[in-house]
Structures are given as structure tokens and as C-alpha cells.
């Protein structure tokens, strides 16, 4: 069941139950599962790039859809995003931990402004 102001999107998997990803009705772009994330997650599932026992880092993970899918395929994943998205990442990791055959953890970062390269 999704929290108030949220809703769940299911991501079908070939090898078992679907991933259940909570999204938020309000918030930034990181609060929803983007179609591009679905496409990449499904590509990973094809096995074209084997992930078992690989270290994976997902930057700007948002809901964590791609990273969690990679973890269900045996990867050891770190999903990252801004502090305000950590709760959503942790909820999605918790809701899908029974499907993970590798590992998955969330890391956050505070946004201190934009800087340009020298």
C-alpha cells in the first residue's frame, strides 16, 4: 500500500514477481518512475550485460527502479540521490528486498549549489 500522496507502479520481471515501486504525486523529477528507467531495467534483465557479483553505482536513482532491478539480478548496488529522495529510495528497497539476490543500499548527498568546471 502506498503512503498518502503516493501510488505504486509495478515493473514486471521475467523471473518472478514484479517489482513494486512507490512514487509520489508531488515532488521533483526523482519522485516518479520514468519510462527510460523501465527500458533500462528491462534491458538489464535480458542478460546482455551479466550483473551477478558486479558492483553497480546508480547516480540520480530517484525511485531506484534500475538499481533495484540490478540487485534482483545479483549485482551489489549503491543507489544515490539527493537527501530529499532518501526516504523514497529506502521505502522501495524495503518493499522489494525479498527479490534481491545481490545487495542494495542507498546513499544521499546534500545539494550545495551548482558549480562549473574550471
C-alpha positions in Angstrom: 0.0 0.0 0.0 1.4 3.4 -0.9 1.8 6.3 1.5 -0.5 9.2 1.4 0.1 11.2 -1.8 1.8 8.3 -3.4 1.0 5.4 -5.8 2.7 2.2 -6.8 4.0 1.2 -10.2 4.7 -2.4 -10.9 7.7 -3.4 -13.0 7.2 -6.9 -14.4 10.1 -9.3 -14.2 10.7 -12.4 -16.3 11.9 -14.4 -13.4 9.2 -13.9 -10.8 7.1 -11.4 -9.0 7.1 -7.8 -10.2 9.0 -5.0 -8.5 6.6 -2.7 -6.6 7.9 0.9 -6.8 6.3 3.6 -4.8 6.1 7.0 -6.5 5.0 10.4 -5.1 2.2 12.5 -6.5 4.1 15.7 -5.6 7.8 16.4 -5.7 10.6 16.7 -8.1 11.5 14.6 -11.1 13.0 11.9 -8.9 9.6 11.0 -7.4 8.3 9.1 -10.4 9.4 6.0 -12.4 10.4 7.3 -15.8 9.9 5.3 -19.0 13.6 5.4 -19.6 14.2 3.6 -16.3 11.7 0.9 -17.3 13.5 0.4 -20.6 17.0 0.2 -19.0 15.7 -2.2 -16.3 14.2 -4.5 -18.9 17.4 -4.3 -20.9 19.4 -5.4 -17.8 17.0 -8.3 -17.4 17.9 -9.7 -20.8 21.3 -10.7 -19.5 23.2 -9.0 -22.3 25.4 -7.5 -19.6 25.6 -10.1 -16.8 25.4 -8.4 -13.4 25.9 -11.3 -10.9 28.5 -10.2 -8.3 29.2 -6.9 -10.1 29.4 -3.6 -8.3 26.9 -1.1 -9.6 26.5 2.5 -8.8 23.3 4.3 -9.9 23.6 8.1 -9.8 20.4 10.1 -9.5 18.4 7.0 -8.8 15.1 8.7 -8.0 12.8 5.8 -7.1 15.6 3.3 -7.5 13.9 1.2 -10.2 17.1 0.4 -12.2 19.3 -0.2 -9.2 16.8 -2.5 -7.5 16.3 -4.4 -10.8 20.1 -4.8 -11.0 20.1 -6.1 -7.4 17.5 -8.7 -8.2 19.9 -9.9 -10.9 22.7 -10.4 -8.4 24.5 -7.1 -8.5 25.8 -5.3 -5.4 24.2 -1.9 -5.9 24.6 1.5 -4.4 21.7 3.9 -5.4 22.3 7.6 -4.9 20.3 10.7 -4.9 19.7 13.9 -3.0 18.7 13.8 0.7 15.1 14.6 -0.1 14.7 11.4 -2.0 16.3 9.1 0.5 13.1 8.1 2.2 11.5 7.1 -1.1 14.6 5.1 -2.0 14.6 3.3 1.3 10.9 2.5 1.0 11.4 1.0 -2.4 14.4 -1.0 -1.2 12.4 -2.3 1.7 9.4 -3.2 -0.4 11.5 -5.3 -2.8 14.2 -6.7 -0.5 12.7 -10.2 -0.8 13.5 -10.2 -4.5 17.1 -9.1 -4.2 19.8 -11.8 -4.8 22.7 -9.3 -4.6 22.6 -6.3 -2.3 21.3 -2.8 -2.5 21.9 0.3 -0.3 21.0 3.9 -0.6 23.4 6.9 -0.1 22.4 10.5 -0.2 24.1 13.9 -0.8 23.1 17.4 0.1 22.9 19.8 -2.7 25.1 22.9 -2.0 24.5 24.7 -5.3 25.8 24.4 -8.8 29.4 24.8 -9.8 31.1 24.9 -13.1 34.2 23.1 -14.2 37.3 25.2 -14.4 
